[in-house]
């Protein structure tokens, strides 16, 4: 009998926990400073566009983003190369790069 009373008392505890959560404020999200690096070039168009697509998504989420290109990735800054890169499952790099420039995300190469 005592055991049943104990378990019934314990079963009511989660309800009290939920009621106290509503009175708390949600923690504010911290704005991060992110530098993204890529060395992928036009030989692998999908990977070459990842840094731009992910950087754009992080900037849309409110973070400060910078993109740093090394090696073969520096060739993706040429107009002819940008227009030729068509990643699989993602928008063309020319579209993504226009959005990156519109967001004023710095690109270093």
N, CA, C and O atoms as a MOPAC input file, in Angstrom:
PM7 MOZYME 1SCF
protein

 N      0.81000 1    -1.18400 1     0.00000 1
 C      0.00000 1     0.00000 1     0.00000 1
 C      0.86400 1     1.26200 1     0.00000 1
 O      0.59700 1     2.20800 1    -0.74200 1
 N      1.89500 1     1.26600 1     0.83600 1
 C      2.80200 1     2.41000 1     0.90200 1
 C      3.52900 1     2.59300 1    -0.42900 1
 O      3.78900 1     3.71700 1    -0.85900 1
 N      3.85100 1     1.48000 1    -1.07000 1
 C      4.55700 1     1.53800 1    -2.34100 1
 C      3.68800 1     2.21900 1    -3.40200 1
 O      4.19000 1     3.02400 1    -4.18600 1
 N      2.39400 1     1.90300 1    -3.43200 1
 C      1.49000 1     2.51900 1    -4.41100 1
 C      1.39300 1     4.02400 1    -4.18000 1
 O      1.39700 1     4.80700 1    -5.13000 1
 N      1.30700 1     4.41400 1    -2.94100 1
 C      1.21000 1     5.83200 1    -2.62300 1
 C      2.49500 1     6.56100 1    -3.04800 1
 O      2.42800 1     7.68400 1    -3.54800 1
 N      3.64200 1     5.94000 1    -2.85700 1
 C      4.91400 1     6.53000 1    -3.25100 1
 C      4.98500 1     6.69000 1    -4.76900 1
 O      5.38300 1     7.74400 1    -5.26500 1
 N      4.59900 1     5.64700 1    -5.50500 1
 C      4.65500 1     5.72200 1    -6.96700 1
 C      3.64500 1     6.71700 1    -7.53300 1
 O      3.93200 1     7.39300 1    -8.52100 1
 N      2.49100 1     6.81300 1    -6.93100 1
 C      1.52100 1     7.79700 1    -7.41200 1
 C      2.02900 1     9.21600 1    -7.14700 1
 O      1.76500 1    10.11900 1    -7.94000 1
 N      2.74000 1     9.42100 1    -6.06600 1
 C      3.31400 1    10.72800 1    -5.77100 1
 C      4.43700 1    11.05200 1    -6.76700 1
 O      4.54000 1    12.18600 1    -7.23500 1
 N      5.27100 1    10.06700 1    -7.09000 1
 C      6.35800 1    10.27500 1    -8.04800 1
 C      5.83100 1    10.52300 1    -9.45400 1
 O      6.44900 1    11.26600 1   -10.21700 1
 N      4.71400 1     9.92300 1    -9.80900 1
 C      4.15000 1    10.10300 1   -11.14600 1
 C      3.68300 1    11.53500 1   -11.36200 1
 O      3.64900 1    11.99500 1   -12.50300 1
 N      3.32500 1    12.24700 1   -10.31500 1
 C      2.86600 1    13.62100 1   -10.44800 1
 C      3.99300 1    14.63900 1   -10.54000 1
 O      3.73300 1    15.79900 1   -10.86000 1
 N      5.22900 1    14.25200 1   -10.27300 1
 C      6.35500 1    15.18300 1   -10.31200 1
 C      6.62200 1    15.78800 1   -11.69000 1
 O      6.85600 1    16.99400 1   -11.75700 1
 N      6.60300 1    15.03800 1   -12.79300 1
 C      6.86700 1    15.66500 1   -14.08800 1
 C      5.88500 1    16.77800 1   -14.43300 1
 O      6.25100 1    17.72300 1   -15.13200 1
 N      4.64900 1    16.68600 1   -13.95600 1
 C      3.68300 1    17.74200 1   -14.23500 1
 C      4.09800 1    19.06100 1   -13.59400 1
 O      3.90200 1    20.12900 1   -14.17300 1
 N      4.67600 1    18.97900 1   -12.39200 1
 C      5.14700 1    20.18900 1   -11.73900 1
 C      6.34400 1    20.76800 1   -12.46700 1
 O      6.50600 1    21.98700 1   -12.52400 1
 N      7.18100 1    19.91200 1   -13.02200 1
 C      8.36200 1    20.37800 1   -13.75400 1
 C      7.95400 1    21.13900 1   -15.00300 1
 O      8.57100 1    22.15300 1   -15.32800 1
 N      6.92500 1    20.67600 1   -15.71500 1
 C      6.48400 1    21.36700 1   -16.92200 1
 C      5.86700 1    22.71900 1   -16.60300 1
 O      6.01900 1    23.66900 1   -17.37100 1
 N      5.17900 1    22.81100 1   -15.48600 1
 C      4.54900 1    24.07500 1   -15.14500 1
 C      5.58900 1    25.12000 1   -14.75400 1
 O      5.35300 1    26.31100 1   -14.95500 1
 N      6.72500 1    24.71700 1   -14.20600 1
 C      7.74100 1    25.68700 1   -13.82800 1
 C      8.56300 1    26.14000 1   -15.02700 1
 O      9.17000 1    27.20900 1   -14.97300 1
 N      8.60100 1    25.36700 1   -16.10200 1
 C      9.36000 1    25.73500 1   -17.29500 1
 C      8.71800 1    26.91300 1   -17.99900 1
 O      9.42800 1    27.75000 1   -18.55600 1
 N      7.40400 1    27.00600 1   -17.99300 1
 C      6.72100 1    28.08500 1   -18.69700 1
 C      7.04900 1    29.44700 1   -18.10200 1
 O      6.94700 1    30.45100 1   -18.80600 1
 N      7.43300 1    29.51800 1   -16.85600 1
 C      7.76300 1    30.78500 1   -16.22500 1
 C      9.18100 1    31.24300 1   -16.51700 1
 O      9.52300 1    32.39100 1   -16.23300 1
 N     10.02100 1    30.36800 1   -17.08000 1
 C     11.40400 1    30.72000 1   -17.35900 1
 C     11.52900 1    31.35500 1   -18.73300 1
 O     10.74700 1    31.06500 1   -19.63900 1
 N     12.52500 1    32.23100 1   -18.87800 1
 C     12.79400 1    32.83000 1   -20.16900 1
 C     13.67500 1    31.89000 1   -20.99300 1
 O     14.51000 1    31.16600 1   -20.45200 1
 N     13.47100 1    31.91600 1   -22.31500 1
 C     14.29500 1    31.10200 1   -23.19700 1
 C     15.67300 1    31.74600 1   -23.29800 1
 O     15.78500 1    32.97100 1   -23.35700 1
 N     16.73400 1    30.91600 1   -23.31900 1
 C     18.07300 1    31.49300 1   -23.43500 1
 C     18.25300 1    32.14200 1   -24.81000 1
 O     17.76000 1    31.63100 1   -25.81600 1
 N     18.95400 1    33.25600 1   -24.84100 1
 C     19.17100 1    33.94200 1   -26.10400 1
 C     20.29700 1    33.24700 1   -26.86800 1
 O     21.28400 1    32.80400 1   -26.28000 1
 N     20.13300 1    33.16000 1   -28.17400 1
 C     21.14100 1    32.52000 1   -29.01000 1
 C     22.33300 1    33.45400 1   -29.16000 1
 O     22.16800 1    34.65900 1   -29.35500 1
 N     23.51500 1    32.90000 1   -29.07000 1
 C     24.72500 1    33.68400 1   -29.18100 1
 C     25.11300 1    33.81500 1   -30.64500 1
 O     25.09500 1    32.83200 1   -31.38500 1
 N     25.45800 1    35.00800 1   -31.05900 1
 C     25.89600 1    35.25700 1   -32.42800 1
 C     27.34800 1    34.80400 1   -32.54900 1
 O     28.21900 1    35.29300 1   -31.82900 1
 N     27.60300 1    33.87000 1   -33.46100 1
 C     28.93900 1    33.31000 1   -33.61800 1
 C     29.69100 1    33.99100 1   -34.75000 1
 O     29.08600 1    34.51400 1   -35.68700 1
 N     31.00500 1    33.98000 1   -34.65600 1
 C     31.87500 1    34.43200 1   -35.74100 1
 C     32.47000 1    33.17600 1   -36.36000 1
 O     33.20300 1    32.43800 1   -35.70200 1
 N     32.14900 1    32.93700 1   -37.63100 1
 C     32.52100 1    31.68200 1   -38.28400 1
 C     33.36100 1    31.97500 1   -39.51700 1
 O     32.98100 1    32.79800 1   -40.35000 1
 N     34.51200 1    31.29600 1   -39.63700 1
 C     35.29600 1    31.35300 1   -40.85300 1
 C     35.23600 1    29.96900 1   -41.49200 1
 O     35.61500 1    28.96700 1   -40.88500 1
 N     34.75000 1    29.93800 1   -42.73400 1
 C     34.63400 1    28.68000 1   -43.45900 1
 C     35.75800 1    28.60500 1   -44.47900 1
 O     36.04900 1    29.58500 1   -45.16500 1
 N     36.39500 1    27.43300 1   -44.57900 1
 C     37.51300 1    27.23800 1   -45.48500 1
 C     37.16300 1    26.16500 1   -46.49100 1
 O     36.52200 1    25.16700 1   -46.16300 1
 N     37.59400 1    26.38500 1   -47.72500 1
 C     37.39500 1    25.37400 1   -48.75200 1
 C     38.60600 1    25.32500 1   -49.66000 1
 O     39.22900 1    26.34900 1   -49.94100 1
 N     38.93500 1    24.12700 1   -50.11500 1
 C     40.00100 1    23.92600 1   -51.08800 1
 C     39.46900 1    23.18100 1   -52.31000 1
 O     40.24400 1    22.81000 1   -53.19200 1
 N     38.15200 1    22.96000 1   -52.37200 1
 C     37.55600 1    22.21900 1   -53.48000 1
 C     37.33800 1    23.14700 1   -54.66700 1
 O     36.83900 1    24.26300 1   -54.52000 1
 N     37.71900 1    22.66600 1   -55.84600 1
 C     37.58300 1    23.45500 1   -57.05900 1
 C     36.50900 1    22.90800 1   -57.97300 1
 O     35.63300 1    22.15300 1   -57.55200 1
 N     36.59400 1    23.30400 1   -59.23900 1
 C     35.56200 1    22.95300 1   -60.21400 1
 C     35.57700 1    21.47900 1   -60.59800 1
 O     34.63500 1    21.01400 1   -61.23900 1
 N     36.62000 1    20.72200 1   -60.22500 1
 C     36.64800 1    19.29100 1   -60.53100 1
 C     35.59600 1    18.52900 1   -59.73000 1
 O     35.18800 1    17.44100 1   -60.13700 1
 N     35.15100 1    19.07400 1   -58.60200 1
 C     34.05500 1    18.50200 1   -57.81800 1
 C     33.07200 1    19.62700 1   -57.50100 1
 O     33.15800 1    20.24500 1   -56.43900 1
 N     32.13800 1    19.89700 1   -58.41800 1
 C     31.28100 1    21.08100 1   -58.28400 1
 C     30.40400 1    21.09600 1   -57.03800 1
 O     30.12500 1    22.16300 1   -56.49100 1
 N     29.97100 1    19.93200 1   -56.58900 1
 C     29.11000 1    19.90000 1   -55.40900 1
 C     29.88400 1    20.32800 1   -54.17000 1
 O     29.40900 1    21.15600 1   -53.39300 1
 N     31.05700 1    19.77400 1   -53.98700 1
 C     31.87100 1    20.15100 1   -52.83000 1
 C     32.37200 1    21.58800 1   -52.94100 1
 O     32.54200 1    22.26700 1   -51.92800 1
 N     32.60600 1    22.04700 1   -54.15200 1
 C     33.06600 1    23.42500 1   -54.34300 1
 C     32.00100 1    24.42200 1   -53.90500 1
 O     32.33400 1    25.51700 1   -53.45100 1
 N     30.74000 1    24.06700 1   -54.03300 1
 C     29.66400 1    25.00100 1   -53.68200 1
 C     29.23600 1    24.89000 1   -52.22000 1
 O     28.50600 1    25.75400 1   -51.73400 1
 N     29.67000 1    23.84900 1   -51.50500 1
 C     29.26700 1    23.67800 1   -50.10600 1
 C     29.61200 1    24.88800 1   -49.24900 1
 O     28.77500 1    25.34200 1   -48.46900 1
 N     30.80800 1    25.41300 1   -49.37500 1
 C     31.24200 1    26.50700 1   -48.51500 1
 C     30.34700 1    27.72800 1   -48.70200 1
 O     30.07000 1    28.44600 1   -47.74100 1
 N     29.89800 1    27.96600 1   -49.92000 1
 C     29.03800 1    29.12100 1   -50.17900 1
 C     27.61100 1    28.87200 1   -49.67800 1
 O     27.00300 1    29.75300 1   -49.07000 1
 N     27.08500 1    27.68500 1   -49.93100 1
 C     25.72400 1    27.36400 1   -49.48900 1
 C     25.63200 1    27.32800 1   -47.96000 1
 O     24.68600 1    27.86100 1   -47.38000 1
 N     26.60300 1    26.70800 1   -47.32200 1
 C     26.57900 1    26.62000 1   -45.86500 1
 C     26.86400 1    27.97700 1   -45.23000 1
 O     26.27100 1    28.31900 1   -44.20700 1
 N     27.76300 1    28.74800 1   -45.82400 1
 C     28.02700 1    30.09300 1   -45.31600 1
 C     26.79500 1    30.96900 1   -45.40200 1
 O     26.51500 1    31.75000 1   -44.49300 1
 N     26.05900 1    30.84000 1   -46.49700 1
 C     24.82400 1    31.60300 1   -46.66800 1
 C     23.77800 1    31.20200 1   -45.62900 1
 O     23.09500 1    32.05900 1   -45.06800 1
 N     23.65500 1    29.90800 1   -45.37600 1
 C     22.69600 1    29.42500 1   -44.37200 1
 C     23.05600 1    29.94000 1   -42.97800 1
 O     22.17500 1    30.33600 1   -42.21400 1
 N     24.34000 1    29.93500 1   -42.64700 1
 C     24.76600 1    30.43300 1   -41.34100 1
 C     24.55600 1    31.94300 1   -41.22200 1
 O     24.19100 1    32.43600 1   -40.15500 1
 N     24.78200 1    32.67200 1   -42.30600 1
 C     24.53600 1    34.11900 1   -42.29200 1
 C     23.04400 1    34.40600 1   -42.14800 1
 O     22.65700 1    35.34900 1   -41.45900 1
 N     22.20800 1    33.59900 1   -42.79200 1
 C     20.75900 1    33.75400 1   -42.65300 1
 C     20.30700 1    33.48600 1   -41.21400 1
 O     19.30400 1    34.03400 1   -40.75600 1
 N     21.06300 1    32.63200 1   -40.50800 1
 C     20.73700 1    32.32900 1   -39.11500 1
 C     21.20700 1    33.42400 1   -38.16200 1
 O     20.94500 1    33.36500 1   -36.96000 1
 N     21.90800 1    34.43200 1   -38.70900 1
 C     22.30700 1    35.56300 1   -37.88100 1
 C     23.75100 1    35.56700 1   -37.43100 1
 O     24.12800 1    36.40600 1   -36.61300 1
 N     24.56800 1    34.66500 1   -37.93300 1
 C     25.97000 1    34.59700 1   -37.53500 1
 C     26.83900 1    35.44000 1   -38.46800 1
 O     26.45600 1    35.70900 1   -39.60700 1
 N     28.01800 1    35.85700 1   -37.97700 1
 C     28.99500 1    36.55200 1   -38.80000 1
 C     29.84100 1    35.50000 1   -39.50400 1
 O     30.50100 1    34.69000 1   -38.85200 1
 N     29.82300 1    35.51200 1   -40.83300 1
 C     30.49900 1    34.47700 1   -41.61600 1
 C     31.55100 1    35.11000 1   -42.51400 1
 O     31.33900 1    36.18200 1   -43.08100 1
 N     32.68300 1    34.43600 1   -42.63600 1
 C     33.72000 1    34.77400 1   -43.60100 1
 C     34.06700 1    33.50400 1   -44.34700 1
 O     34.04200 1    32.41600 1   -43.77200 1
 N     34.39400 1    33.63600 1   -45.63500 1
 C     34.76100 1    32.47800 1   -46.44900 1
 C     36.21100 1    32.64300 1   -46.87500 1
 O     36.61000 1    33.69700 1   -47.37000 1
 N     36.99500 1    31.58800 1   -46.67600 1
 C     38.40900 1    31.59100 1   -47.02200 1
 C     38.66000 1    30.47800 1   -48.02600 1
 O     38.42000 1    29.30900 1   -47.72500 1
 N     39.13900 1    30.82400 1   -49.21100 1
 C     39.37400 1    29.85800 1   -50.28200 1
 C     40.87300 1    29.62500 1   -50.45300 1
 O     41.65600 1    30.57400 1   -50.49200 1
 N     41.26200 1    28.36000 1   -50.55500 1
 C     42.66100 1    28.01100 1   -50.77600 1
 C     42.76100 1    27.05900 1   -51.95700 1
 O     41.77300 1    26.44100 1   -52.35500 1
 N     43.94700 1    26.94700 1   -52.50700 1
 C     44.22700 1    25.97600 1   -53.56500 1
 C     43.31000 1    26.12600 1   -54.76400 1
 O     43.13800 1    27.21900 1   -55.30300 1
 N     42.72100 1    25.00100 1   -55.17500 1
 C     41.84300 1    24.97600 1   -56.34600 1
 C     40.58500 1    25.81300 1   -56.17300 1
 O     39.98700 1    26.23700 1   -57.16200 1
 N     40.18000 1    26.05500 1   -54.95000 1
 C     38.95000 1    26.81300 1   -54.69900 1
 C     39.08000 1    28.26300 1   -55.14200 1
 O     38.06700 1    28.92200 1   -55.38000 1
 N     40.29700 1    28.77500 1   -55.25800 1
 C     40.46400 1    30.16800 1   -55.67700 1
 C     39.98600 1    30.37600 1   -57.11300 1
 O     39.60200 1    31.48600 1   -57.48200 1
 N     40.00700 1    29.32100 1   -57.92100 1
 C     39.53400 1    29.44000 1   -59.30400 1
 C     38.02000 1    29.59600 1   -59.39200 1
 O     37.49900 1    29.98500 1   -60.43700 1
 N     37.31700 1    29.30000 1   -58.31700 1
 C     35.85900 1    29.45400 1   -58.35100 1
 C     35.43700 1    30.91500 1   -58.32800 1
 O     34.24900 1    31.21400 1   -58.45200 1
 N     36.37700 1    31.82000 1   -58.17400 1
 C     36.04400 1    33.23800 1   -58.18100 1
 C     36.07000 1    33.82900 1   -59.59600 1
 O     35.71200 1    34.99200 1   -59.78300 1
 N     36.48400 1    33.05100 1   -60.58100 1
 C     36.44500 1    33.52100 1   -61.96700 1
 C     35.01400 1    33.41800 1   -62.47600 1
 O     34.33500 1    32.42400 1   -62.21900 1
 N     34.55200 1    34.43200 1   -63.19200 1
 C     33.16900 1    34.49800 1   -63.68900 1
 C     32.82300 1    33.27600 1   -64.54700 1
 O     31.74700 1    32.69600 1   -64.39500 1
 N     33.73000 1    32.88400 1   -65.44900 1
 C     33.46500 1    31.74300 1   -66.32500 1
 C     33.35200 1    30.44000 1   -65.52400 1
 O     32.52800 1    29.58300 1   -65.84100 1
 N     34.17900 1    30.29700 1   -64.49000 1
 C     34.14100 1    29.08700 1   -63.66100 1
 C     32.86900 1    29.04700 1   -62.82000 1
 O     32.24700 1    27.99300 1   -62.69000 1
 N     32.47900 1    30.17700 1   -62.25300 1
 C     31.26500 1    30.23800 1   -61.43400 1
 C     30.04800 1    29.84700 1   -62.26300 1
 O     29.18600 1    29.10500 1   -61.79200 1
 N     29.97700 1    30.34000 1   -63.48800 1
 C     28.83000 1    30.01500 1   -64.34600 1
 C     28.80600 1    28.54700 1   -64.76400 1
 O     27.74300 1    28.01500 1   -65.08400 1
 N     29.96000 1    27.89100 1   -64.76500 1
 C     30.04300 1    26.49300 1   -65.19400 1
 C     29.77600 1    25.50200 1   -64.06700 1
 O     29.50000 1    24.33400 1   -64.33900 1
 N     29.84900 1    25.92700 1   -62.82600 1
 C     29.69600 1    24.99800 1   -61.69200 1
 C     28.20900 1    24.78900 1   -61.40100 1
 O     27.49800 1    25.71000 1   -61.00000 1
 N     27.76400 1    23.54900 1   -61.61400 1
 C     26.38000 1    23.14900 1   -61.34100 1
 C     26.41200 1    21.98200 1   -60.34700 1
 O     26.56300 1    20.83100 1   -60.75600 1
 N     26.27200 1    22.26500 1   -59.05700 1
 C     26.32100 1    21.19000 1   -58.06600 1
 C     25.08300 1    20.29500 1   -58.13200 1
 O     24.01200 1    20.71900 1   -58.56600 1
 N     25.25500 1    19.06200 1   -57.69700 1
 C     24.15800 1    18.10000 1   -57.68300 1
 C     23.30200 1    18.36000 1   -56.44300 1
 O     23.80500 1    18.33300 1   -55.31900 1
 N     22.00300 1    18.61200 1   -56.65200 1
 C     21.07200 1    18.80800 1   -55.54400 1
 C     21.08100 1    20.19600 1   -54.93200 1
 O     20.38500 1    20.42500 1   -53.94300 1
 N     21.83100 1    21.11200 1   -55.47300 1
 C     21.92800 1    22.47400 1   -54.96300 1
 C     21.69600 1    23.43500 1   -56.12400 1
 O     21.81400 1    23.03200 1   -57.28100 1
 N     21.36900 1    24.68800 1   -55.84400 1
 C     21.23300 1    25.65800 1   -56.93200 1
 C     22.59300 1    25.91700 1   -57.58200 1
 O     23.62900 1    25.64800 1   -56.97400 1
 N     22.59900 1    26.42900 1   -58.79900 1
 C     23.88000 1    26.74400 1   -59.44800 1
 C     24.70800 1    27.70200 1   -58.58900 1
 O     24.16600 1    28.54100 1   -57.86900 1
 N     26.01000 1    27.56100 1   -58.68000 1
 C     26.89000 1    28.38100 1   -57.84800 1
 C     26.71800 1    29.86600 1   -58.15400 1
 O     26.89000 1    30.69900 1   -57.26400 1
 N     26.38800 1    30.20400 1   -59.37200 1
 C     26.20000 1    31.61900 1   -59.70500 1
 C     25.05800 1    32.24100 1   -58.88300 1
 O     25.16400 1    33.38500 1   -58.44200 1
 N     23.97700 1    31.49000 1   -58.68100 1
 C     22.86000 1    31.97900 1   -57.85600 1
 C     23.27700 1    32.13500 1   -56.39800 1
 O     22.99200 1    33.14800 1   -55.75900 1
 N     23.95100 1    31.12000 1   -55.89200 1
 C     24.37400 1    31.14300 1   -54.48700 1
 C     25.36600 1    32.26900 1   -54.24800 1
 O     25.29300 1    32.96400 1   -53.23400 1
 N     26.29400 1    32.44900 1   -55.18200 1
 C     27.29900 1    33.49000 1   -55.02500 1
 C     26.67000 1    34.88800 1   -55.05500 1
 O     27.12400 1    35.78400 1   -54.34200 1
 N     25.64000 1    35.07800 1   -55.86500 1
 C     24.93000 1    36.36700 1   -55.87800 1
 C     24.32300 1    36.66700 1   -54.51200 1
 O     24.37000 1    37.80500 1   -54.04600 1
 N     23.75500 1    35.65000 1   -53.87000 1
 C     23.15800 1    35.83200 1   -52.54400 1
 C     24.22400 1    36.10000 1   -51.49100 1
 O     24.01400 1    36.89000 1   -50.57100 1
 N     25.37800 1    35.43200 1   -51.63300 1
 C     26.48700 1    35.64700 1   -50.70000 1
 C     26.97900 1    37.08800 1   -50.81100 1
 O     27.22200 1    37.74900 1   -49.80100 1
 N     27.12200 1    37.56100 1   -52.02600 1
 C     27.57100 1    38.95300 1   -52.24000 1
 C     26.52900 1    39.93100 1   -51.71200 1
 O     26.88500 1    40.94600 1   -51.11300 1
 N     25.25500 1    39.64200 1   -51.92500 1
 C     24.17800 1    40.52700 1   -51.44000 1
 C     24.17700 1    40.60900 1   -49.91100 1
 O     23.79800 1    41.63900 1   -49.35400 1
 N     24.59400 1    39.54100 1   -49.22900 1
 C     24.66300 1    39.53400 1   -47.76100 1
 C     25.94700 1    40.16700 1   -47.23900 1
 O     26.13700 1    40.28200 1   -46.02800 1
 N     26.82900 1    40.57600 1   -48.14800 1
 C     28.11600 1    41.18600 1   -47.78800 1
 C     28.99500 1    40.24300 1   -46.97600 1
 O     29.65800 1    40.66400 1   -46.02800 1
 N     28.99700 1    38.97000 1   -47.35000 1
 C     29.86500 1    37.99400 1   -46.69000 1
 C     31.24800 1    38.11800 1   -47.32500 1
 O     31.38000 1    37.94200 1   -48.53600 1
 N     32.28800 1    38.41700 1   -46.53100 1
 C     33.62800 1    38.56200 1   -47.09800 1
 C     34.18200 1    37.23800 1   -47.60300 1
 O     34.03200 1    36.20400 1   -46.95300 1
 N     34.81800 1    37.27800 1   -48.76100 1
 C     35.45200 1    36.09200 1   -49.34600 1
 C     36.92700 1    36.41200 1   -49.53800 1
 O     37.28300 1    37.37000 1   -50.22300 1
 N     37.77700 1    35.60200 1   -48.92700 1
 C     39.22500 1    35.77400 1   -49.04100 1
 C     39.78500 1    34.62600 1   -49.85100 1
 O     39.41300 1    33.47100 1   -49.64600 1
 N     40.69500 1    34.94900 1   -50.78700 1
 C     41.33300 1    33.87200 1   -51.55700 1
 C     42.80900 1    34.15200 1   -51.71400 1
 O     43.52400 1    33.36300 1   -52.33200 1

